[in-house]
């Protein structure tokens, strides 16, 4: 079994097979769809946050060499 991978956006519930693959996919095929998770504007623009409550910081320990 051959496998081909490409990205596509459904239009009216249909996914077009790219022209490059059309002559390779001539018989019945198994189709698996993996939907990529959309990144929100918050994920893209804001830096990650860390919860530092409960962390102990000792400046002397940090500066020891």
PDB file of N, CA, C, O and CB in Angstrom:
ATOM      1  N   UNK A   1       0.852  -1.175   0.000  1.00  0.00           N
ATOM      2  CA  UNK A   1       0.000   0.000   0.000  1.00  0.00           C
ATOM      3  C   UNK A   1       0.892   1.231   0.000  1.00  0.00           C
ATOM      4  O   UNK A   1       1.817   1.330   0.806  1.00  0.00           O
ATOM      5  CB  UNK A   1      -0.966   0.002   1.222  1.00  0.00           C
ATOM      6  N   UNK A   2       0.624   2.151  -0.885  1.00  0.00           N
ATOM      7  CA  UNK A   2       1.346   3.418  -0.928  1.00  0.00           C
ATOM      8  C   UNK A   2       0.626   4.442  -0.057  1.00  0.00           C
ATOM      9  O   UNK A   2      -0.588   4.366   0.134  1.00  0.00           O
ATOM     10  CB  UNK A   2       1.478   3.933  -2.386  1.00  0.00           C
ATOM     11  N   UNK A   3       1.378   5.389   0.463  1.00  0.00           N
ATOM     12  CA  UNK A   3       0.786   6.445   1.284  1.00  0.00           C
ATOM     13  C   UNK A   3       1.244   7.796   0.758  1.00  0.00           C
ATOM     14  O   UNK A   3       2.412   7.982   0.414  1.00  0.00           O
ATOM     15  CB  UNK A   3       1.174   6.277   2.784  1.00  0.00           C
ATOM     16  N   UNK A   4       0.320   8.724   0.701  1.00  0.00           N
ATOM     17  CA  UNK A   4       0.617  10.082   0.248  1.00  0.00           C
ATOM     18  C   UNK A   4       0.101  11.043   1.301  1.00  0.00           C
ATOM     19  O   UNK A   4      -0.929  10.804   1.931  1.00  0.00           O
ATOM     20  CB  UNK A   4      -0.022  10.380  -1.154  1.00  0.00           C
ATOM     21  N   UNK A   5       0.815  12.109   1.479  1.00  0.00           N
ATOM     22  CA  UNK A   5       0.411  13.095   2.486  1.00  0.00           C
ATOM     23  C   UNK A   5       0.409  14.470   1.850  1.00  0.00           C
ATOM     24  O   UNK A   5       1.341  14.836   1.134  1.00  0.00           O
ATOM     25  CB  UNK A   5       1.356  13.062   3.723  1.00  0.00           C
ATOM     26  N   UNK A   6      -0.644  15.232   2.115  1.00  0.00           N
ATOM     27  CA  UNK A   6      -0.722  16.607   1.641  1.00  0.00           C
ATOM     28  C   UNK A   6      -1.669  17.372   2.551  1.00  0.00           C
ATOM     29  O   UNK A   6      -2.469  16.783   3.278  1.00  0.00           O
ATOM     30  CB  UNK A   6      -1.194  16.672   0.156  1.00  0.00           C
ATOM     31  N   UNK A   7      -1.565  18.670   2.500  1.00  0.00           N
ATOM     32  CA  UNK A   7      -2.430  19.528   3.300  1.00  0.00           C
ATOM     33  C   UNK A   7      -3.555  20.042   2.414  1.00  0.00           C
ATOM     34  O   UNK A   7      -3.341  20.376   1.248  1.00  0.00           O
ATOM     35  CB  UNK A   7      -1.629  20.708   3.931  1.00  0.00           C
ATOM     36  N   UNK A   8      -4.745  20.102   2.974  1.00  0.00           N
ATOM     37  CA  UNK A   8      -5.896  20.585   2.221  1.00  0.00           C
ATOM     38  C   UNK A   8      -6.881  21.231   3.180  1.00  0.00           C
ATOM     39  O   UNK A   8      -6.952  20.877   4.357  1.00  0.00           O
ATOM     40  CB  UNK A   8      -6.571  19.434   1.432  1.00  0.00           C
ATOM     41  N   UNK A   9      -7.619  22.158   2.670  1.00  0.00           N
ATOM     42  CA  UNK A   9      -8.688  22.799   3.431  1.00  0.00           C
ATOM     43  C   UNK A   9     -10.009  22.423   2.764  1.00  0.00           C
ATOM     44  O   UNK A   9     -10.190  22.677   1.573  1.00  0.00           O
ATOM     45  CB  UNK A   9      -8.498  24.368   3.496  1.00  0.00           C
ATOM     46  N   UNK A  10     -10.927  21.824   3.508  1.00  0.00           N
ATOM     47  CA  UNK A  10     -12.202  21.438   2.912  1.00  0.00           C
ATOM     48  C   UNK A  10     -12.980  22.658   2.416  1.00  0.00           C
ATOM     49  O   UNK A  10     -12.992  23.709   3.056  1.00  0.00           O
ATOM     50  CB  UNK A  10     -13.041  20.658   3.922  1.00  0.00           C
ATOM     51  N   UNK A  11     -13.620  22.494   1.277  1.00  0.00           N
ATOM     52  CA  UNK A  11     -14.508  23.522   0.735  1.00  0.00           C
ATOM     53  C   UNK A  11     -15.855  22.869   0.473  1.00  0.00           C
ATOM     54  O   UNK A  11     -15.965  21.959  -0.349  1.00  0.00           O
ATOM     55  CB  UNK A  11     -13.921  24.167  -0.577  1.00  0.00           C
ATOM     56  N   UNK A  12     -16.866  23.330   1.167  1.00  0.00           N
ATOM     57  CA  UNK A  12     -18.211  22.751   1.066  1.00  0.00           C
ATOM     58  C   UNK A  12     -18.198  21.252   1.333  1.00  0.00           C
ATOM     59  O   UNK A  12     -18.932  20.496   0.697  1.00  0.00           O
ATOM     60  CB  UNK A  12     -18.805  23.023  -0.317  1.00  0.00           C
ATOM     61  N   UNK A  13     -17.354  20.822   2.284  1.00  0.00           N
ATOM     62  CA  UNK A  13     -17.301  19.419   2.672  1.00  0.00           C
ATOM     63  C   UNK A  13     -16.466  18.542   1.757  1.00  0.00           C
ATOM     64  O   UNK A  13     -16.439  17.324   1.935  1.00  0.00           O
ATOM     65  CB  UNK A  13     -18.668  18.879   2.732  1.00  0.00           C
ATOM     66  N   UNK A  14     -15.787  19.125   0.786  1.00  0.00           N
ATOM     67  CA  UNK A  14     -14.982  18.347  -0.154  1.00  0.00           C
ATOM     68  C   UNK A  14     -13.507  18.704  -0.032  1.00  0.00           C
ATOM     69  O   UNK A  14     -13.143  19.860   0.185  1.00  0.00           O
ATOM     70  CB  UNK A  14     -15.462  18.578  -1.590  1.00  0.00           C
ATOM     71  N   UNK A  15     -12.670  17.688  -0.176  1.00  0.00           N
ATOM     72  CA  UNK A  15     -11.222  17.892  -0.164  1.00  0.00           C
ATOM     73  C   UNK A  15     -10.701  17.521  -1.543  1.00  0.00           C
ATOM     74  O   UNK A  15     -10.915  16.402  -2.008  1.00  0.00           O
ATOM     75  CB  UNK A  15     -10.520  17.043   0.963  1.00  0.00           C
ATOM     76  N   UNK A  16     -10.031  18.434  -2.185  1.00  0.00           N
ATOM     77  CA  UNK A  16      -9.473  18.194  -3.511  1.00  0.00           C
ATOM     78  C   UNK A  16      -8.138  17.463  -3.388  1.00  0.00           C
ATOM     79  O   UNK A  16      -7.300  17.820  -2.560  1.00  0.00           O
ATOM     80  CB  UNK A  16      -9.296  19.524  -4.280  1.00  0.00           C
ATOM     81  N   UNK A  17      -7.951  16.453  -4.206  1.00  0.00           N
ATOM     82  CA  UNK A  17      -6.655  15.781  -4.280  1.00  0.00           C
ATOM     83  C   UNK A  17      -5.764  16.646  -5.172  1.00  0.00           C
ATOM     84  O   UNK A  17      -6.148  16.979  -6.293  1.00  0.00           O
ATOM     85  CB  UNK A  17      -6.786  14.297  -4.842  1.00  0.00           C
ATOM     86  N   UNK A  18      -4.588  17.009  -4.685  1.00  0.00           N
ATOM     87  CA  UNK A  18      -3.706  17.838  -5.508  1.00  0.00           C
ATOM     88  C   UNK A  18      -3.417  17.157  -6.854  1.00  0.00           C
ATOM     89  O   UNK A  18      -3.323  15.933  -6.940  1.00  0.00           O
ATOM     90  CB  UNK A  18      -2.384  18.124  -4.758  1.00  0.00           C
ATOM     91  N   UNK A  19      -3.281  17.970  -7.885  1.00  0.00           N
ATOM     92  CA  UNK A  19      -3.079  17.460  -9.231  1.00  0.00           C
ATOM     93  C   UNK A  19      -1.888  16.505  -9.310  1.00  0.00           C
ATOM     94  O   UNK A  19      -1.920  15.533 -10.066  1.00  0.00           O
ATOM     95  CB  UNK A  19      -2.881  18.613 -10.195  1.00  0.00           C
ATOM     96  N   UNK A  20      -0.844  16.776  -8.536  1.00  0.00           N
ATOM     97  CA  UNK A  20       0.356  15.945  -8.541  1.00  0.00           C
ATOM     98  C   UNK A  20       0.043  14.485  -8.205  1.00  0.00           C
ATOM     99  O   UNK A  20       0.687  13.578  -8.733  1.00  0.00           O
ATOM    100  CB  UNK A  20       1.373  16.496  -7.552  1.00  0.00           C
ATOM    101  N   UNK A  21      -0.955  14.250  -7.321  1.00  0.00           N
ATOM    102  CA  UNK A  21      -1.278  12.898  -6.858  1.00  0.00           C
ATOM    103  C   UNK A  21      -2.401  12.231  -7.661  1.00  0.00           C
ATOM    104  O   UNK A  21      -2.618  11.027  -7.518  1.00  0.00           O
ATOM    105  CB  UNK A  21      -1.667  12.945  -5.403  1.00  0.00           C
ATOM    106  N   UNK A  22      -3.105  12.971  -8.484  1.00  0.00           N
ATOM    107  CA  UNK A  22      -4.297  12.426  -9.143  1.00  0.00           C
ATOM    108  C   UNK A  22      -4.006  11.206 -10.001  1.00  0.00           C
ATOM    109  O   UNK A  22      -4.823  10.287 -10.051  1.00  0.00           O
ATOM    110  CB  UNK A  22      -4.935  13.484  -9.994  1.00  0.00           C
ATOM    111  N   UNK A  23      -2.878  11.172 -10.670  1.00  0.00           N
ATOM    112  CA  UNK A  23      -2.576  10.013 -11.508  1.00  0.00           C
ATOM    113  C   UNK A  23      -2.032   8.839 -10.697  1.00  0.00           C
ATOM    114  O   UNK A  23      -1.902   7.736 -11.230  1.00  0.00           O
ATOM    115  CB  UNK A  23      -1.578  10.399 -12.585  1.00  0.00           C
ATOM    116  N   UNK A  24      -1.714   9.051  -9.433  1.00  0.00           N
ATOM    117  CA  UNK A  24      -1.207   7.993  -8.556  1.00  0.00           C
ATOM    118  C   UNK A  24      -2.343   7.314  -7.783  1.00  0.00           C
ATOM    119  O   UNK A  24      -2.218   6.159  -7.376  1.00  0.00           O
ATOM    120  CB  UNK A  24      -0.174   8.568  -7.574  1.00  0.00           C
ATOM    121  N   UNK A  25      -3.445   8.033  -7.584  1.00  0.00           N
ATOM    122  CA  UNK A  25      -4.563   7.522  -6.792  1.00  0.00           C
ATOM    123  C   UNK A  25      -5.706   7.194  -7.757  1.00  0.00           C
ATOM    124  O   UNK A  25      -6.560   8.035  -8.040  1.00  0.00           O
ATOM    125  CB  UNK A  25      -5.019   8.565  -5.694  1.00  0.00           C
ATOM    126  N   UNK A  26      -5.704   5.967  -8.250  1.00  0.00           N
ATOM    127  CA  UNK A  26      -6.677   5.581  -9.272  1.00  0.00           C
ATOM    128  C   UNK A  26      -7.676   4.547  -8.785  1.00  0.00           C
ATOM    129  O   UNK A  26      -8.683   4.307  -9.450  1.00  0.00           O
ATOM    130  CB  UNK A  26      -5.965   5.050 -10.477  1.00  0.00           C
ATOM    131  N   UNK A  27      -7.421   3.935  -7.646  1.00  0.00           N
ATOM    132  CA  UNK A  27      -8.316   2.878  -7.174  1.00  0.00           C
ATOM    133  C   UNK A  27      -8.895   3.266  -5.812  1.00  0.00           C
ATOM    134  O   UNK A  27      -8.612   4.336  -5.273  1.00  0.00           O
ATOM    135  CB  UNK A  27      -7.566   1.516  -7.083  1.00  0.00           C
ATOM    136  N   UNK A  28      -9.698   2.375  -5.288  1.00  0.00           N
ATOM    137  CA  UNK A  28     -10.302   2.603  -3.972  1.00  0.00           C
ATOM    138  C   UNK A  28      -9.190   2.874  -2.971  1.00  0.00           C
ATOM    139  O   UNK A  28      -8.174   2.179  -2.972  1.00  0.00           O
ATOM    140  CB  UNK A  28     -11.170   1.380  -3.521  1.00  0.00           C
ATOM    141  N   UNK A  29      -9.367   3.877  -2.116  1.00  0.00           N
ATOM    142  CA  UNK A  29      -8.322   4.298  -1.177  1.00  0.00           C
ATOM    143  C   UNK A  29      -8.895   4.454   0.214  1.00  0.00           C
ATOM    144  O   UNK A  29     -10.075   4.756   0.390  1.00  0.00           O
ATOM    145  CB  UNK A  29      -7.675   5.613  -1.630  1.00  0.00           C
ATOM    146  N   UNK A  30      -8.054   4.247   1.182  1.00  0.00           N
ATOM    147  CA  UNK A  30      -8.421   4.492   2.570  1.00  0.00           C
ATOM    148  C   UNK A  30      -8.001   5.928   2.897  1.00  0.00           C
ATOM    149  O   UNK A  30      -6.872   6.326   2.613  1.00  0.00           O
ATOM    150  CB  UNK A  30      -7.743   3.444   3.549  1.00  0.00           C
ATOM    151  N   UNK A  31      -8.899   6.691   3.488  1.00  0.00           N
ATOM    152  CA  UNK A  31      -8.628   8.093   3.792  1.00  0.00           C
ATOM    153  C   UNK A  31      -8.661   8.294   5.295  1.00  0.00           C
ATOM    154  O   UNK A  31      -9.629   7.918   5.957  1.00  0.00           O
ATOM    155  CB  UNK A  31      -9.647   9.025   3.092  1.00  0.00           C
ATOM    156  N   UNK A  32      -7.611   8.883   5.831  1.00  0.00           N
ATOM    157  CA  UNK A  32      -7.551   9.244   7.243  1.00  0.00           C
ATOM    158  C   UNK A  32      -7.323  10.736   7.312  1.00  0.00           C
ATOM    159  O   UNK A  32      -6.445  11.267   6.632  1.00  0.00           O
ATOM    160  CB  UNK A  32      -6.426   8.456   8.004  1.00  0.00           C
ATOM    161  N   UNK A  33      -8.101  11.409   8.121  1.00  0.00           N
ATOM    162  CA  UNK A  33      -7.974  12.865   8.226  1.00  0.00           C
ATOM    163  C   UNK A  33      -7.489  13.215   9.618  1.00  0.00           C
ATOM    164  O   UNK A  33      -8.078  12.801  10.616  1.00  0.00           O
ATOM    165  CB  UNK A  33      -9.324  13.577   7.918  1.00  0.00           C
ATOM    166  N   UNK A  34      -6.408  13.983   9.678  1.00  0.00           N
ATOM    167  CA  UNK A  34      -5.906  14.511  10.942  1.00  0.00           C
ATOM    168  C   UNK A  34      -6.098  16.019  10.896  1.00  0.00           C
ATOM    169  O   UNK A  34      -5.562  16.701  10.024  1.00  0.00           O
ATOM    170  CB  UNK A  34      -4.394  14.123  11.184  1.00  0.00           C
ATOM    171  N   UNK A  35      -6.862  16.521  11.838  1.00  0.00           N
ATOM    172  CA  UNK A  35      -7.149  17.953  11.868  1.00  0.00           C
ATOM    173  C   UNK A  35      -6.126  18.634  12.761  1.00  0.00           C
ATOM    174  O   UNK A  35      -5.935  18.250  13.915  1.00  0.00           O
ATOM    175  CB  UNK A  35      -8.598  18.230  12.371  1.00  0.00           C
ATOM    176  N   UNK A  36      -5.466  19.655  12.210  1.00  0.00           N
ATOM    177  CA  UNK A  36      -4.490  20.398  12.997  1.00  0.00           C
ATOM    178  C   UNK A  36      -5.217  21.329  13.949  1.00  0.00           C
ATOM    179  O   UNK A  36      -6.222  21.950  13.601  1.00  0.00           O
ATOM    180  CB  UNK A  36      -3.527  21.192  12.084  1.00  0.00           C
ATOM    181  N   UNK A  37      -4.691  21.408  15.141  1.00  0.00           N
ATOM    182  CA  UNK A  37      -5.272  22.282  16.144  1.00  0.00           C
ATOM    183  C   UNK A  37      -4.978  23.724  15.777  1.00  0.00           C
ATOM    184  O   UNK A  37      -3.842  24.074  15.454  1.00  0.00           O
ATOM    185  CB  UNK A  37      -4.732  21.950  17.550  1.00  0.00           C
ATOM    186  N   UNK A  38      -5.999  24.555  15.827  1.00  0.00           N
ATOM    187  CA  UNK A  38      -5.803  25.962  15.501  1.00  0.00           C
ATOM    188  C   UNK A  38      -5.118  26.655  16.678  1.00  0.00           C
ATOM    189  O   UNK A  38      -5.509  26.477  17.832  1.00  0.00           O
ATOM    190  CB  UNK A  38      -7.158  26.651  15.161  1.00  0.00           C
ATOM    191  N   UNK A  39      -4.114  27.429  16.375  1.00  0.00           N
ATOM    192  CA  UNK A  39      -3.446  28.218  17.404  1.00  0.00           C
ATOM    193  C   UNK A  39      -4.234  29.509  17.590  1.00  0.00           C
ATOM    194  O   UNK A  39      -4.601  30.168  16.617  1.00  0.00           O
ATOM    195  CB  UNK A  39      -1.952  28.512  17.023  1.00  0.00           C
ATOM    196  N   UNK A  40      -4.485  29.858  18.817  1.00  0.00           N
ATOM    197  CA  UNK A  40      -5.201  31.101  19.065  1.00  0.00           C
ATOM    198  C   UNK A  40      -4.216  32.263  19.034  1.00  0.00           C
ATOM    199  O   UNK A  40      -3.004  32.072  19.138  1.00  0.00           O
ATOM    200  CB  UNK A  40      -5.950  31.050  20.421  1.00  0.00           C
ATOM    201  N   UNK A  41      -4.749  33.456  18.891  1.00  0.00           N
ATOM    202  CA  UNK A  41      -3.907  34.655  18.885  1.00  0.00           C
ATOM    203  C   UNK A  41      -3.136  34.726  20.198  1.00  0.00           C
ATOM    204  O   UNK A  41      -1.981  35.153  20.215  1.00  0.00           O
ATOM    205  CB  UNK A  41      -4.764  35.946  18.676  1.00  0.00           C
ATOM    206  N   UNK A  42      -3.750  34.320  21.277  1.00  0.00           N
ATOM    207  CA  UNK A  42      -3.091  34.341  22.585  1.00  0.00           C
ATOM    208  C   UNK A  42      -1.853  33.437  22.576  1.00  0.00           C
ATOM    209  O   UNK A  42      -0.809  33.818  23.104  1.00  0.00           O
ATOM    210  CB  UNK A  42      -4.075  33.894  23.696  1.00  0.00           C
ATOM    211  N   UNK A  43      -1.961  32.249  21.981  1.00  0.00           N
ATOM    212  CA  UNK A  43      -0.827  31.324  21.928  1.00  0.00           C
ATOM    213  C   UNK A  43       0.322  31.883  21.096  1.00  0.00           C
ATOM    214  O   UNK A  43       1.488  31.615  21.386  1.00  0.00           O
ATOM    215  CB  UNK A  43      -1.270  29.983  21.359  1.00  0.00           C
ATOM    216  N   UNK A  44       0.002  32.646  20.082  1.00  0.00           N
ATOM    217  CA  UNK A  44       1.020  33.149  19.167  1.00  0.00           C
ATOM    218  C   UNK A  44       1.692  34.409  19.712  1.00  0.00           C
ATOM    219  O   UNK A  44       2.909  34.555  19.596  1.00  0.00           O
ATOM    220  CB  UNK A  44       0.402  33.434  17.802  1.00  0.00           C
ATOM    221  N   UNK A  45       0.928  35.310  20.298  1.00  0.00           N
ATOM    222  CA  UNK A  45       1.463  36.624  20.661  1.00  0.00           C
ATOM    223  C   UNK A  45       1.977  36.739  22.088  1.00  0.00           C
ATOM    224  O   UNK A  45       2.908  37.503  22.343  1.00  0.00           O
ATOM    225  CB  UNK A  45       0.422  37.644  20.454  1.00  0.00           C
ATOM    226  N   UNK A  46       1.400  36.006  23.016  1.00  0.00           N
ATOM    227  CA  UNK A  46       1.786  36.162  24.411  1.00  0.00           C
ATOM    228  C   UNK A  46       2.853  35.149  24.799  1.00  0.00           C
ATOM    229  O   UNK A  46       2.795  33.993  24.379  1.00  0.00           O
ATOM    230  CB  UNK A  46       0.571  36.019  25.318  1.00  0.00           C
ATOM    231  N   UNK A  47       3.827  35.576  25.599  1.00  0.00           N
ATOM    232  CA  UNK A  47       4.857  34.631  26.047  1.00  0.00           C
ATOM    233  C   UNK A  47       4.261  33.637  27.038  1.00  0.00           C
ATOM    234  O   UNK A  47       3.256  33.935  27.683  1.00  0.00           O
ATOM    235  CB  UNK A  47       6.050  35.382  26.691  1.00  0.00           C
ATOM    236  N   UNK A  48       4.860  32.476  27.162  1.00  0.00           N
ATOM    237  CA  UNK A  48       4.362  31.504  28.139  1.00  0.00           C
ATOM    238  C   UNK A  48       4.537  32.036  29.558  1.00  0.00           C
ATOM    239  O   UNK A  48       5.437  32.834  29.821  1.00  0.00           O
ATOM    240  CB  UNK A  48       5.091  30.151  27.981  1.00  0.00           C
ATOM    241  N   UNK A  49       3.685  31.598  30.457  1.00  0.00           N
ATOM    242  CA  UNK A  49       3.775  32.037  31.841  1.00  0.00           C
ATOM    243  C   UNK A  49       4.162  30.859  32.720  1.00  0.00           C
ATOM    244  O   UNK A  49       3.839  29.710  32.420  1.00  0.00           O
ATOM    245  CB  UNK A  49       2.443  32.658  32.313  1.00  0.00           C
ATOM    246  N   UNK A  50       4.849  31.158  33.796  1.00  0.00           N
ATOM    247  CA  UNK A  50       5.244  30.145  34.770  1.00  0.00           C
ATOM    248  C   UNK A  50       4.671  30.512  36.123  1.00  0.00           C
ATOM    249  O   UNK A  50       4.696  31.675  36.526  1.00  0.00           O
ATOM    250  CB  UNK A  50       6.785  30.007  34.846  1.00  0.00           C
ATOM    251  N   UNK A  51       4.161  29.527  36.813  1.00  0.00           N
ATOM    252  CA  UNK A  51       3.676  29.743  38.177  1.00  0.00           C
ATOM    253  C   UNK A  51       4.853  29.519  39.125  1.00  0.00           C
ATOM    254  O   UNK A  51       5.259  28.379  39.353  1.00  0.00           O
ATOM    255  CB  UNK A  51       2.467  28.784  38.523  1.00  0.00           C
ATOM    256  N   UNK A  52       5.392  30.587  39.670  1.00  0.00           N
ATOM    257  CA  UNK A  52       6.574  30.488  40.534  1.00  0.00           C
ATOM    258  C   UNK A  52       6.216  30.542  42.013  1.00  0.00           C
ATOM    259  O   UNK A  52       7.101  30.609  42.866  1.00  0.00           O
ATOM    260  CB  UNK A  52       7.550  31.601  40.210  1.00  0.00           C
ATOM    261  N   UNK A  53       4.937  30.512  42.316  1.00  0.00           N
ATOM    262  CA  UNK A  53       4.555  30.502  43.728  1.00  0.00           C
ATOM    263  C   UNK A  53       5.087  29.233  44.369  1.00  0.00           C
ATOM    264  O   UNK A  53       4.937  28.145  43.813  1.00  0.00           O
ATOM    265  CB  UNK A  53       3.010  30.601  43.897  1.00  0.00           C
ATOM    266  N   UNK A  54       5.696  29.359  45.509  1.00  0.00           N
ATOM    267  CA  UNK A  54       6.235  28.202  46.202  1.00  0.00           C
ATOM    268  C   UNK A  54       7.679  27.884  45.840  1.00  0.00           C
ATOM    269  O   UNK A  54       8.283  27.013  46.465  1.00  0.00           O
ATOM    270  CB  UNK A  54       5.388  27.019  45.919  1.00  0.00           C
ATOM    271  N   UNK A  55       8.247  28.559  44.856  1.00  0.00           N
ATOM    272  CA  UNK A  55       9.652  28.356  44.527  1.00  0.00           C
ATOM    273  C   UNK A  55      10.501  29.102  45.533  1.00  0.00           C
ATOM    274  O   UNK A  55      10.177  30.229  45.907  1.00  0.00           O
ATOM    275  CB  UNK A  55       9.967  28.824  43.085  1.00  0.00           C
ATOM    276  N   UNK A  56      11.577  28.489  45.973  1.00  0.00           N
ATOM    277  CA  UNK A  56      12.508  29.144  46.890  1.00  0.00           C
ATOM    278  C   UNK A  56      13.744  29.544  46.102  1.00  0.00           C
ATOM    279  O   UNK A  56      14.281  28.753  45.327  1.00  0.00           O
ATOM    280  CB  UNK A  56      12.884  28.211  48.091  1.00  0.00           C
ATOM    281  N   UNK A  57      14.186  30.768  46.302  1.00  0.00           N
ATOM    282  CA  UNK A  57      15.354  31.250  45.583  1.00  0.00           C
ATOM    283  C   UNK A  57      16.374  31.757  46.592  1.00  0.00           C
ATOM    284  O   UNK A  57      16.078  32.636  47.400  1.00  0.00           O
ATOM    285  CB  UNK A  57      14.970  32.364  44.573  1.00  0.00           C
ATOM    286  N   UNK A  58      17.562  31.203  46.540  1.00  0.00           N
ATOM    287  CA  UNK A  58      18.638  31.616  47.413  1.00  0.00           C
ATOM    288  C   UNK A  58      19.730  32.209  46.523  1.00  0.00           C
ATOM    289  O   UNK A  58      20.412  31.484  45.798  1.00  0.00           O
ATOM    290  CB  UNK A  58      19.175  30.417  48.283  1.00  0.00           C
ATOM    291  N   UNK A  59      19.886  33.503  46.583  1.00  0.00           N
ATOM    292  CA  UNK A  59      20.849  34.205  45.718  1.00  0.00           C
ATOM    293  C   UNK A  59      22.273  33.686  45.932  1.00  0.00           C
ATOM    294  O   UNK A  59      23.039  33.559  44.976  1.00  0.00           O
ATOM    295  CB  UNK A  59      20.801  35.722  45.985  1.00  0.00           C
ATOM    296  N   UNK A  60      22.621  33.392  47.168  1.00  0.00           N
ATOM    297  CA  UNK A  60      23.988  32.907  47.447  1.00  0.00           C
ATOM    298  C   UNK A  60      24.219  31.541  46.769  1.00  0.00           C
ATOM    299  O   UNK A  60      25.269  31.328  46.164  1.00  0.00           O
ATOM    300  CB  UNK A  60      24.225  32.792  48.994  1.00  0.00           C
ATOM    301  N   UNK A  61      23.256  30.628  46.865  1.00  0.00           N
ATOM    302  CA  UNK A  61      23.377  29.328  46.203  1.00  0.00           C
ATOM    303  C   UNK A  61      23.471  29.482  44.686  1.00  0.00           C
ATOM    304  O   UNK A  61      24.236  28.785  44.020  1.00  0.00           O
ATOM    305  CB  UNK A  61      22.185  28.435  46.565  1.00  0.00           C
ATOM    306  N   UNK A  62      22.684  30.401  44.165  1.00  0.00           N
ATOM    307  CA  UNK A  62      22.659  30.596  42.721  1.00  0.00           C
ATOM    308  C   UNK A  62      24.011  31.115  42.215  1.00  0.00           C
ATOM    309  O   UNK A  62      24.415  30.813  41.092  1.00  0.00           O
ATOM    310  CB  UNK A  62      21.534  31.571  42.334  1.00  0.00           C
ATOM    311  N   UNK A  63      24.695  31.884  43.035  1.00  0.00           N
ATOM    312  CA  UNK A  63      25.970  32.481  42.601  1.00  0.00           C
ATOM    313  C   UNK A  63      27.194  31.667  42.982  1.00  0.00           C
ATOM    314  O   UNK A  63      28.310  32.049  42.630  1.00  0.00           O
ATOM    315  CB  UNK A  63      26.105  33.852  43.179  1.00  0.00           C
ATOM    316  N   UNK A  64      27.022  30.562  43.686  1.00  0.00           N
ATOM    317  CA  UNK A  64      28.169  29.722  44.023  1.00  0.00           C
ATOM    318  C   UNK A  64      28.732  29.088  42.769  1.00  0.00           C
ATOM    319  O   UNK A  64      28.001  28.756  41.835  1.00  0.00           O
ATOM    320  CB  UNK A  64      27.777  28.638  45.041  1.00  0.00           C
ATOM    321  N   UNK A  65      30.045  28.927  42.764  1.00  0.00           N
ATOM    322  CA  UNK A  65      30.678  28.309  41.576  1.00  0.00           C
ATOM    323  C   UNK A  65      31.511  27.145  41.983  1.00  0.00           C
ATOM    324  O   UNK A  65      32.121  26.496  41.133  1.00  0.00           O
ATOM    325  CB  UNK A  65      31.538  29.313  40.811  1.00  0.00           C
TER     326      UNK A  65
END
